[in-house]
Amino acid sequence: MIKGLCITPPVLGRISIGKVVEKNGCKLPEKDDQFTITSQIQLQDGWAPHPLDAVYRGASPGNKLRAIPVTVMFSQPDLNLRASYCFFDRHASRPLCNGNGATCRRLTQDGMVDLPCPGPDTCEFAQGQCKPYGRLNVQIDQADELGTFIFRTTGYNSIRTLTARLHYYSAVSGGLLAALPLELRLRGKSTVQSHRTPIYYVDLTIREGTTLEDAIRQAQETHDRRMDGGFDQQALDHAAKTGLENGVFEESVEELPAVADEFFTTDGDASTQRKDQPSSLSTKVKARVRDKSLLEALTK
């Protein structure tokens, strides 16, 4: 395994509740009131739809895709949903700091360093530009039993709800999370901050028409069948954990520009100076220094 390379679950496509549009020469995220399942191929007018999008959309009321039947690959909740506080440098199109509210790993001119993480509200380094960032991997089509679709979000509501659901379902099922029949569901709410207009977030529920008790019974049957066939869920979880811990930042160099456009817009720009980035360095020079520091840190 290459040291410093984060080994993530294999991705077959993306799940989103919005898209990136170009306005006045700028790429801006645009929210939607439905899911879109896309492939990993990006065209000039956006991501190409995945064939499964038409399948589930055609079966949805009003052709609005607001629920997707899914399963998760791992029994440990935090392997399915990785959430952290992330500070993203738009100029270099790369994350610079990744933390959990207690500790963080930050890329500086001296390389990768471990530091205390005060959270986004009081972090002097990020100056209010740090965001919660979550990546959820789910399985839609069992044709590829180790392939997943990824849902990325910087929304508090989605991250908080998905985290709670995964941990709760794992607890009540006795650790059979990876065998439960689940469903991604789009929900709406309005707040004072949204000026009473609806905002949408993602929830994870038991599939419609199935009670929790029935879902747990199905999960037990699925688990027993897998065990009889030699499937080792514990070993799969261990392999996933080892791969994810092998690196600090999940996204590859090829993915970073698209992630920046969709989730880290101009409010995440690193145009203001940081304490550990001298003001005498130009933006391009700073980016090069970061690139060199990242390379050195990941190859140690």
Secondary structure, DSSP 8 states (H G I E B T S, - for coil): --TT------EEEEEEEEEEEEETTEEEEEEEEEEEEEEEEEETTEEEE-HHHHHHHHTSGGG---EEEEB-S-SSHHHHEEEEEEEEETTTTEEEEEE-SSEEEEEETTEEEEEE---TTT-TTTTT--EEEEEEEEB--TTSTT-EEEEEE--HHHHHHHHHHHHHHHHHTTS-GGGS-EEEEEEEE--TTTTT--EEEEEEEE-TT--HHHHHHHHHHHHHHHHHTT--HHHHHHHHHHHHTT-S--S-TTTHHHHHHHHS-GGG---S--TTS-TTS-HHHHHHHHHHHHHHHHT-
